[in-house]
Amino acid sequence: MGRKQKNRLGSVLFILFVLPFMIPAPVFASAAAANIKPDDIGAILPLWSVLPFVGILLSIALFPLFAPKFWHHHFPKVSAFWALVFAVPFLFFFKETALYQIAHIYIVDYVPFIILLWALFTVSGGIYVKGTLKGTPAVNVTLLLIGTLLASLIGTTGASMLLIRPVLRSNTWRKYKVHTMVFFIFLISNIGGGLTPLGDPPLFLGFLHGVPFFWTLKLLPIVAFAAAVLLALYFILDSFYYRKEDKSGLQATETEPLQIQGAHNFIFLAGIVGGVLFSGLVNIGEVNIFGVHQSTANLVKDGLLIAMGLASLAFTKMEIRKGNEFSWGPILEVAYLFAGIFMTIIPALAMLKAGADGALGFVIKSVETPAHYFWASGALSSFLDNAPTYLTFFSSAIGKFYPGMAEAEAVARLIVEKIPYLAAISAGSVFMGANTYIGNAPNFMVKSIAEEAGVAMPSFFGYMFKYSIPMLIVLFILITLVFF
């Protein structure tokens, strides 16, 4: 490593590892001194308290570029470091309140999140689409279209885990395939989930708060428009790259008929979808876990998901997983990194929950039109958990249009009288998760699986500046002009 590279790496390490310790303590000390009730913590935390969250994002973005070997061997430690940068002063100054907030986000959010990802990753890894799929533009567009349609039936995560390996195998022979993985994230991991509550967590949350199951089909014109534009753009781009490929080896390849091995895993996949539906439709009380109230139905769901994953491991031949080049690396990477992300995201989510009284209140106060709701919910969903972001603007719309009204009655009126507003919140929360790798759960999974298969995926910022900003932001501007 040259001297300039060492100096550059030293600057990055100082910014990422030394400077953070100089900020949280005085910030939290001043906030704690305000002596406000524990439930109002989101209203007193300053905007600077999100710096550890920014730090972990910068680590994910910069270390693979400037210190790839260090990152490959030590990313769990980096994630733990940022979690501690936030947690230590937070616990010191806010004590029981901080402990509750940390316990809540791991018990209610992180653990179910990882269980769902693990179950889908495990079950889909036992479904092997064997045979010749030559990654031509027509074949690739067909696979992306199938995945986009499946996303609203089995969820963006389920569809992503089911289709990622067939798409990768179809394009193994190709030199230019990064763009295929990026459009996979755009369409299957995000936009395709916009038609039913099963598609993406924000819509499922709306369903739990009284939005009818099939109301989201009102988003069909928006989803169809977005998917059509992206599929057409992908076909043009893929055709351009396809003409540059060396097809000599492809012509000599023998065609093998398609067949699905491990098809019994579709039963386990259906069990996962059923478990998710069960948790939203059945109310069988709550249990107290370390002071945190968790729905009993959610615990039953988590147990069912674990059972589906274990059943897949027990009843699927190892040869099938070997054919899929299955390994635990991608799910472990996601588990380690998101353990830190969920910790450091606490202040941002608390601010959103505080609404107009929090440090992010200027965002809440500035939204007036459907276009505002679309971009505000989308911008925050690009970096934060899109489920609470959806709920924040959903609640904000109810409070704006039906103040003082019971939620059930307000929602019943909102879905009839203010359709553009709820459609904007729904589309923004679902679509714009594609703007970054961390915007939606399957994005990072797809990236990790693709990299393990040898695809040189773009960096965090490379993904944004080369793909999502020039392509998606332009698309979202068109959606705004046409629909909002």
KOLSE-978376 format. One record per residue (C-alpha): x, y, z; residue in three letters. Coordinates in Angstrom, 2 decimals. Layout:
BEGIN
px|py|pz|res
X|Y|Z|Ala
...
This chain:
BEGIN
px|py|pz|res
0.00|0.00|0.00|Met
1.47|3.36|-1.06|Gly
1.87|6.38|1.20|Arg
-1.07|8.24|-0.34|Lys
-3.31|5.20|0.09|Gln
-2.22|4.88|3.74|Lys
-2.94|8.56|4.37|Asn
-6.33|8.24|2.69|Arg
-7.16|5.13|4.70|Leu
-5.99|6.87|7.88|Gly
-8.35|9.78|7.22|Ser
-11.24|7.38|6.60|Val
-10.46|5.46|9.81|Leu
-10.30|8.69|11.84|Phe
-13.65|9.90|10.47|Ile
-15.29|6.54|10.99|Leu
-13.74|5.36|14.26|Phe
-12.44|8.30|16.29|Val
-14.66|11.29|15.57|Leu
-17.91|9.48|16.52|Pro
-16.82|9.12|20.16|Phe
-16.45|12.91|20.37|Met
-20.12|13.56|19.54|Ile
-22.77|11.23|21.11|Pro
-21.92|11.80|24.78|Ala
-22.49|15.60|24.92|Pro
-25.46|15.27|22.58|Val
-27.17|12.68|24.78|Phe
-26.16|14.51|27.96|Ala
-27.95|17.68|26.89|Ser
-30.99|15.68|25.79|Ala
-31.15|13.69|29.03|Ala
-30.85|16.88|31.02|Ala
-34.16|17.98|29.58|Ala
-35.80|15.51|31.99|Asn
-38.71|14.64|29.68|Ile
-40.84|11.53|30.08|Lys
-39.35|8.32|28.64|Pro
-42.15|7.89|26.07|Asp
-41.27|11.27|24.58|Asp
-37.65|10.41|23.79|Ile
-38.21|10.93|20.08|Gly
-39.15|14.54|20.75|Ala
-35.91|15.38|22.57|Ile
-33.24|13.47|20.68|Leu
-31.32|15.88|18.43|Pro
-30.80|15.21|14.73|Leu
-27.11|14.58|15.42|Trp
-27.96|11.41|17.27|Ser
-28.33|9.68|13.90|Val
-24.57|10.06|13.28|Leu
-23.76|6.43|14.23|Pro
-26.36|5.36|11.66|Phe
-24.68|7.58|9.08|Val
-21.36|6.08|10.18|Gly
-22.41|2.50|9.53|Ile
-23.78|3.49|6.12|Leu
-20.48|5.18|5.26|Leu
-18.62|2.09|6.45|Ser
-20.68|-0.11|4.15|Ile
-20.05|2.34|1.33|Ala
-16.35|3.18|1.80|Leu
-14.55|0.20|3.31|Phe
-15.19|-2.14|0.36|Pro
-13.59|0.55|-1.83|Leu
-10.60|1.66|0.28|Phe
-9.92|-1.41|2.43|Ala
-11.67|-4.43|0.85|Pro
-9.56|-7.07|2.65|Lys
-10.09|-5.41|6.02|Phe
-13.84|-5.19|5.34|Trp
-14.13|-8.81|4.21|His
-12.53|-10.09|7.43|His
-13.83|-7.54|9.93|His
-17.25|-6.23|8.84|Phe
-18.99|-7.89|11.86|Pro
-16.64|-5.93|14.15|Lys
-17.33|-2.69|12.28|Val
-21.06|-3.26|12.66|Ser
-20.63|-4.00|16.38|Ala
-18.47|-0.89|16.77|Phe
-21.15|1.44|15.41|Trp
-23.80|-0.27|17.52|Ala
-21.69|0.39|20.62|Leu
-20.96|4.01|19.61|Val
-24.68|4.62|19.87|Phe
-25.68|2.16|22.60|Ala
-23.08|2.98|25.29|Val
-23.87|6.72|25.72|Pro
-27.56|6.07|25.05|Phe
-27.73|3.54|27.89|Leu
-25.57|5.69|30.18|Phe
-27.75|8.79|29.92|Phe
-31.22|7.31|29.39|Phe
-30.87|4.06|31.35|Lys
-34.21|2.16|31.55|Glu
-35.71|4.10|28.65|Thr
-32.75|3.28|26.43|Ala
-32.78|-0.36|27.53|Leu
-36.46|-0.61|26.62|Tyr
-35.90|1.01|23.21|Gln
-33.05|-1.38|22.40|Ile
-34.96|-4.44|23.64|Ala
-38.01|-3.35|21.68|His
-36.28|-2.96|18.32|Ile
-34.52|-6.32|18.60|Tyr
-37.46|-8.33|19.97|Ile
-40.20|-6.77|17.83|Val
-38.25|-5.88|14.67|Asp
-34.79|-7.42|14.23|Tyr
-35.36|-11.00|15.37|Val
-38.56|-11.50|13.28|Pro
-36.79|-9.78|10.35|Phe
-33.86|-12.20|10.45|Ile
-36.09|-15.23|11.02|Ile
-38.14|-14.36|7.93|Leu
-35.02|-13.79|5.81|Leu
-33.41|-17.00|7.09|Trp
-36.53|-19.07|6.41|Ala
-36.98|-17.74|2.88|Leu
-33.26|-18.03|2.16|Phe
-33.18|-21.63|3.41|Thr
-36.34|-22.81|1.67|Val
-35.58|-21.11|-1.66|Ser
-32.07|-22.57|-1.53|Gly
-33.68|-26.02|-1.71|Gly
-35.51|-25.25|-4.99|Ile
-33.19|-25.98|-7.91|Tyr
-34.29|-24.96|-11.40|Val
-32.15|-27.33|-13.45|Lys
-31.68|-27.08|-17.19|Gly
-30.49|-24.68|-19.84|Thr
-31.55|-21.09|-19.43|Leu
-29.48|-19.03|-21.84|Lys
-29.36|-15.45|-20.61|Gly
-30.57|-13.73|-23.74|Thr
-32.40|-10.38|-23.42|Pro
-35.73|-12.14|-24.06|Ala
-35.07|-14.82|-21.41|Val
-33.87|-12.27|-18.86|Asn
-36.87|-9.99|-19.39|Val
-39.17|-12.99|-18.98|Thr
-37.50|-13.99|-15.69|Leu
-37.69|-10.40|-14.38|Leu
-41.36|-10.19|-15.37|Leu
-42.18|-13.49|-13.63|Ile
-40.37|-12.34|-10.50|Gly
-42.14|-8.97|-10.56|Thr
-45.54|-10.70|-10.69|Leu
-44.55|-13.20|-7.98|Leu
-43.40|-10.43|-5.63|Ala
-46.96|-9.41|-4.77|Ser
-47.95|-13.04|-4.13|Leu
-45.06|-14.32|-2.01|Ile
-43.43|-11.01|-1.05|Gly
-40.44|-9.19|-2.48|Thr
-38.09|-11.20|-0.26|Thr
-39.67|-14.53|-1.21|Gly
-39.62|-13.76|-4.94|Ala
-36.05|-12.47|-4.75|Ser
-34.74|-15.56|-2.98|Met
-36.66|-17.85|-5.34|Leu
-35.50|-16.21|-8.61|Leu
-31.98|-14.95|-7.85|Ile
-30.20|-18.27|-8.41|Arg
-31.96|-19.16|-11.71|Pro
-31.19|-15.66|-13.01|Val
-27.54|-15.96|-11.96|Leu
-27.17|-19.40|-13.60|Arg
-28.86|-18.16|-16.75|Ser
-26.23|-15.43|-17.05|Asn
-23.16|-17.36|-15.87|Thr
-21.62|-17.31|-19.34|Trp
-22.08|-13.56|-19.74|Arg
-19.43|-10.95|-19.07|Lys
-21.90|-8.09|-18.67|Tyr
-24.45|-8.98|-15.99|Lys
-24.22|-6.36|-13.24|Val
-27.08|-4.40|-14.80|His
-29.26|-7.54|-14.64|Thr
-28.74|-7.80|-10.87|Met
-29.50|-4.09|-10.44|Val
-32.78|-4.31|-12.38|Phe
-33.56|-7.49|-10.41|Phe
-33.39|-5.35|-7.25|Ile
-35.46|-2.58|-8.85|Phe
-38.28|-4.83|-10.04|Leu
-38.42|-8.03|-8.00|Ile
-37.02|-6.83|-4.68|Ser
-39.11|-3.65|-4.58|Asn
-41.59|-2.39|-7.19|Ile
-43.18|-5.79|-7.82|Gly
-44.40|-5.92|-4.22|Gly
-46.79|-2.99|-4.62|Gly
-50.05|-4.82|-5.35|Leu
-50.95|-6.74|-2.17|Thr
-50.22|-6.56|1.57|Pro
-48.20|-9.76|1.10|Leu
-45.86|-7.91|-1.25|Gly
-44.06|-5.56|1.11|Asp
-44.15|-4.81|4.88|Pro
-45.56|-1.23|4.55|Pro
-48.67|-2.49|2.75|Leu
-49.07|-5.30|5.27|Phe
-48.90|-2.70|8.04|Leu
-51.64|-0.71|6.30|Gly
-53.73|-3.88|6.14|Phe
-53.30|-4.34|9.89|Leu
-54.55|-0.78|10.40|His
-57.77|-1.27|8.46|Gly
-56.88|-0.84|4.78|Val
-58.80|-3.62|2.92|Pro
-56.64|-6.43|1.53|Phe
-57.50|-5.73|-2.11|Phe
-57.44|-1.92|-1.83|Trp
-53.80|-1.94|-2.89|Thr
-54.87|-3.15|-6.35|Leu
-55.64|0.54|-6.92|Lys
-51.86|0.84|-7.29|Leu
-51.97|-1.43|-10.37|Leu
-51.68|1.43|-12.93|Pro
-48.67|2.87|-11.07|Ile
-46.97|-0.50|-10.60|Val
-47.65|-1.46|-14.23|Ala
-46.30|1.86|-15.49|Phe
-43.11|1.58|-13.42|Ala
-42.55|-2.07|-14.34|Ala
-43.19|-1.45|-18.05|Ala
-40.75|1.47|-18.19|Val
-38.03|-0.45|-16.34|Leu
-38.50|-3.67|-18.33|Leu
-38.33|-1.74|-21.60|Ala
-35.23|0.13|-20.42|Leu
-33.65|-3.13|-19.27|Tyr
-34.36|-4.85|-22.60|Phe
-32.67|-2.02|-24.51|Ile
-29.68|-2.02|-22.15|Leu
-29.35|-5.80|-22.08|Asp
-29.62|-6.02|-25.87|Ser
-26.78|-3.50|-26.15|Phe
-24.55|-5.54|-23.82|Tyr
-25.64|-8.83|-25.41|Tyr
-24.25|-7.72|-28.78|Arg
-20.86|-7.23|-27.09|Lys
-20.76|-10.73|-25.59|Glu
-18.64|-13.61|-26.92|Asp
-21.29|-16.16|-27.93|Lys
-18.96|-18.81|-29.36|Ser
-19.12|-21.02|-26.27|Gly
-22.87|-20.51|-25.95|Leu
-23.61|-21.95|-29.40|Gln
-21.76|-25.17|-28.59|Ala
-23.62|-25.73|-25.32|Thr
-26.08|-28.62|-25.34|Glu
-29.64|-27.71|-24.44|Thr
-30.88|-29.44|-21.29|Glu
-34.64|-29.49|-20.60|Pro
-35.86|-27.46|-17.65|Leu
-36.89|-29.27|-14.50|Gln
-37.43|-28.29|-10.88|Ile
-35.75|-30.31|-8.16|Gln
-36.79|-29.89|-4.55|Gly
-40.31|-28.87|-5.54|Ala
-41.57|-29.98|-2.10|His
-40.04|-26.74|-0.81|Asn
-42.95|-24.86|-2.38|Phe
-45.04|-26.38|0.43|Ile
-42.66|-24.87|2.99|Phe
-42.76|-21.56|1.08|Leu
-46.55|-21.61|1.28|Ala
-46.20|-22.30|5.01|Gly
-44.08|-19.16|5.40|Ile
-46.63|-17.03|3.53|Val
-49.41|-18.58|5.63|Gly
-47.51|-17.81|8.82|Gly
-47.14|-14.16|7.85|Val
-50.87|-13.94|7.06|Leu
-51.71|-15.67|10.35|Phe
-49.76|-13.09|12.36|Ser
-51.81|-10.29|10.82|Gly
-55.26|-11.85|10.93|Leu
-55.31|-13.60|14.32|Val
-55.33|-11.91|17.71|Asn
-54.48|-14.30|20.56|Ile
-53.10|-11.83|23.04|Gly
-49.59|-10.69|23.94|Glu
-46.64|-11.85|26.00|Val
-44.16|-9.76|27.95|Asn
-40.52|-10.35|26.99|Ile
-38.10|-8.28|29.11|Phe
-40.73|-5.57|29.42|Gly
-41.55|-5.55|25.71|Val
-45.03|-6.58|24.61|His
-44.92|-8.97|21.67|Gln
-47.95|-10.43|19.91|Ser
-48.44|-14.12|20.61|Thr
-49.46|-14.56|16.98|Ala
-46.08|-13.14|15.92|Asn
-44.30|-15.68|18.12|Leu
-46.37|-18.48|16.61|Val
-45.47|-17.13|13.16|Lys
-41.76|-17.05|14.02|Asp
-41.93|-20.61|15.33|Gly
-43.69|-21.75|12.14|Leu
-41.06|-20.02|9.96|Leu
-38.24|-21.71|11.86|Ile
-40.04|-25.04|11.47|Ala
-40.39|-24.49|7.71|Met
-36.68|-23.73|7.40|Gly
-35.66|-26.76|9.47|Leu
-38.04|-28.99|7.51|Ala
-36.47|-27.78|4.28|Ser
-33.01|-28.64|5.59|Leu
-34.19|-32.07|6.75|Ala
-36.12|-33.11|3.63|Phe
-34.01|-31.60|0.85|Thr
-31.09|-33.56|-0.56|Lys
-27.69|-31.96|-0.16|Met
-27.05|-32.40|-3.90|Glu
-29.84|-29.94|-4.64|Ile
-28.31|-27.27|-2.44|Arg
-24.91|-27.94|-3.99|Lys
-26.46|-27.44|-7.41|Gly
-27.70|-24.07|-6.17|Asn
-24.21|-23.28|-4.82|Glu
-25.94|-22.72|-1.49|Phe
-23.92|-21.37|1.45|Ser
-24.68|-19.47|4.65|Trp
-22.37|-16.55|3.81|Gly
-24.98|-14.10|2.44|Pro
-27.45|-14.55|5.32|Ile
-24.65|-14.20|7.89|Leu
-23.47|-10.96|6.27|Glu
-26.99|-9.54|6.37|Val
-27.47|-10.65|9.98|Ala
-24.24|-9.01|11.17|Tyr
-24.68|-5.74|9.30|Leu
-28.37|-5.28|10.05|Phe
-27.76|-6.00|13.74|Ala
-25.75|-2.77|13.75|Gly
-28.16|-0.94|11.46|Ile
-31.16|-1.75|13.66|Phe
-29.34|-0.48|16.74|Met
-28.20|2.79|15.19|Thr
-31.55|3.43|13.50|Ile
-33.32|3.80|16.89|Ile
-33.08|7.62|17.13|Pro
-34.30|8.16|13.55|Ala
-37.33|5.93|14.09|Leu
-38.05|7.60|17.44|Ala
-37.97|11.01|15.75|Met
-40.39|9.80|13.09|Leu
-42.70|8.42|15.78|Lys
-42.64|11.81|17.50|Ala
-44.07|13.34|14.32|Gly
-44.02|17.13|14.18|Ala
-42.45|17.30|17.67|Asp
-39.29|15.40|16.66|Gly
-36.12|16.60|14.99|Ala
-37.50|15.28|11.69|Leu
-40.70|17.25|12.25|Gly
-39.81|19.64|9.43|Phe
-40.34|16.73|7.02|Val
-43.73|15.88|8.50|Ile
-44.86|19.51|8.48|Lys
-43.81|20.12|4.88|Ser
-46.01|17.45|3.27|Val
-49.27|18.76|1.83|Glu
-49.97|17.27|-1.61|Thr
-49.91|13.63|-2.81|Pro
-46.61|14.41|-4.55|Ala
-45.16|15.56|-1.21|His
-46.30|12.35|0.48|Tyr
-44.83|10.25|-2.35|Phe
-41.38|11.85|-2.15|Trp
-41.23|12.29|1.63|Ala
-42.22|8.69|2.41|Ser
-39.97|7.47|-0.41|Gly
-36.90|9.49|0.56|Ala
-37.01|8.24|4.14|Leu
-37.77|4.67|3.01|Ser
-34.60|4.74|0.92|Ser
-32.52|4.66|4.10|Phe
-34.82|3.84|7.02|Leu
-37.17|0.94|7.65|Asp
-40.02|1.54|5.19|Asn
-42.68|0.00|7.46|Ala
-42.55|2.65|10.25|Pro
-42.02|5.32|7.58|Thr
-45.28|4.26|5.93|Tyr
-47.07|4.25|9.29|Leu
-45.74|7.73|10.11|Thr
-47.18|9.32|6.98|Phe
-50.30|7.15|7.13|Phe
-50.96|8.48|10.64|Ser
-50.01|12.00|9.54|Ser
-52.61|11.90|6.74|Ala
-55.30|10.65|9.13|Ile
-54.46|13.42|11.62|Gly
-54.45|16.06|8.89|Lys
-57.77|15.15|7.27|Phe
-59.72|13.58|10.15|Tyr
-58.46|15.08|13.43|Pro
-59.95|13.58|16.57|Gly
-61.71|10.78|14.68|Met
-61.31|7.14|15.71|Ala
-58.78|5.33|13.53|Glu
-61.22|2.76|12.13|Ala
-63.64|5.44|10.95|Glu
-60.84|7.68|9.68|Ala
-59.28|4.87|7.64|Val
-62.68|3.95|6.19|Ala
-62.99|7.52|4.91|Arg
-59.35|7.87|3.88|Leu
-59.48|4.90|1.47|Ile
-62.50|6.42|-0.29|Val
-62.07|10.19|-0.07|Glu
-58.28|10.56|-0.20|Lys
-57.18|7.78|-2.54|Ile
-54.28|9.76|-4.14|Pro
-52.75|10.47|-0.73|Tyr
-52.74|6.85|0.48|Leu
-51.61|5.67|-2.97|Ala
-48.71|8.13|-2.82|Ala
-47.65|6.97|0.66|Ile
-47.91|3.32|-0.40|Ser
-46.03|3.73|-3.68|Ala
-43.32|5.92|-2.15|Gly
-42.66|3.52|0.71|Ser
-42.53|0.45|-1.57|Val
-40.88|1.82|-4.72|Phe
-38.12|3.96|-3.28|Met
-36.71|1.18|-1.17|Gly
-34.88|0.40|-4.42|Ala
-32.85|3.62|-4.18|Asn
-30.17|2.06|-1.93|Thr
-28.92|-1.37|-0.91|Tyr
-30.45|-0.97|2.55|Ile
-33.80|0.46|1.42|Gly
-35.52|-2.94|1.55|Asn
-34.62|-6.27|3.14|Ala
-33.94|-8.32|-0.03|Pro
-31.70|-5.70|-1.69|Asn
-28.63|-6.54|0.37|Phe
-29.39|-10.25|0.16|Met
-29.41|-10.11|-3.64|Val
-26.15|-8.14|-3.59|Lys
-24.48|-10.67|-1.27|Ser
-25.64|-13.73|-3.22|Ile
-24.59|-12.15|-6.52|Ala
-21.13|-11.27|-5.16|Glu
-20.69|-14.80|-3.82|Glu
-21.48|-16.01|-7.36|Ala
-18.67|-13.82|-8.72|Gly
-20.66|-10.79|-9.91|Val
-18.76|-7.54|-9.25|Ala
-21.68|-5.59|-7.80|Met
-21.33|-1.80|-7.58|Pro
-20.44|-0.17|-4.27|Ser
-23.07|1.50|-2.09|Phe
-22.54|4.86|-3.78|Phe
-21.80|3.26|-7.15|Gly
-25.24|1.65|-7.09|Tyr
-26.84|5.01|-6.34|Met
-24.93|7.28|-8.70|Phe
-24.64|4.89|-11.64|Lys
-28.04|3.24|-11.47|Tyr
-30.71|4.32|-9.00|Ser
-30.37|8.11|-9.30|Ile
-30.16|8.38|-13.11|Pro
-32.78|5.66|-13.69|Met
-35.16|5.45|-10.74|Leu
-35.29|9.11|-9.81|Ile
-36.18|9.99|-13.41|Val
-38.86|7.28|-13.31|Leu
-40.24|8.62|-10.04|Phe
-40.41|12.13|-11.50|Ile
-42.47|10.70|-14.39|Leu
-44.73|8.88|-11.91|Ile
-45.23|12.12|-10.02|Thr
-46.23|13.99|-13.19|Leu
-48.55|11.24|-14.41|Val
-50.19|10.06|-11.17|Phe
-49.64|12.60|-8.40|Phe
